[in-house]
Amino acid sequence: MRESTVEDYQQRLLRVLLHIQNHLDASLALDELADVAHFSPFHFHRIFRGMIGESVKEHVRRLRLERAAHRLRFTGQPVTEIALDAGYQQHEAFTRAFRAMFEQSPTEFRKTHRAVAYGPRRPACIIRPKVSLTASALRKGTKRRSRFGWKCSLRCVSPFCGTSAHMNR
């Protein structure tokens, strides 16, 4: 594809992406979005999927679920109301889609990601093992796990943690 064609397609898709974000509550038909991009529906769907990496329906669903997650975190709206605002007719369908995307139910997400009046809750430390070969194992040239050839220590990988009390236990 020529460079001028790619730039033209990018500008057209940018108009569509802005239209989707501005009309996220409305029903977004493929024909309507293709008209915004000045493409035929078939060609628009192919170009959208190729350049954005997901279909139009997947993109709209993802944006609606991300907005729902934001509302769960920062508002006190009931989950059922948020589900209806996200375009789901039933609370159960919303819960299934939300769990598929965030690997938590909406209620669990609200409990673990709830923001309080003075700012977001500080996450707990994330401890992961750090395994490395000891100097004696390197000298022996061994690459297998042995009781004496590996050194294991714990380290915090949380970007919010500033403490070193739990490091290298």
Secondary structure, DSSP 8 states (H G I E B T S, - for coil): --HHHHHHHHHHHHHHHHHHHHTTTS---HHHHHHHHTS-HHHHHHHHHHHHSS-HHHHHHHHHHHHHHHHHHH----HHHHHHHTT-SSHHHHHHHHHHHHSS-HHHHHHHH-EETTEE------EEEEEEE-HHHHHHT--S--TTTEEEEEEE--TT----TTTT-
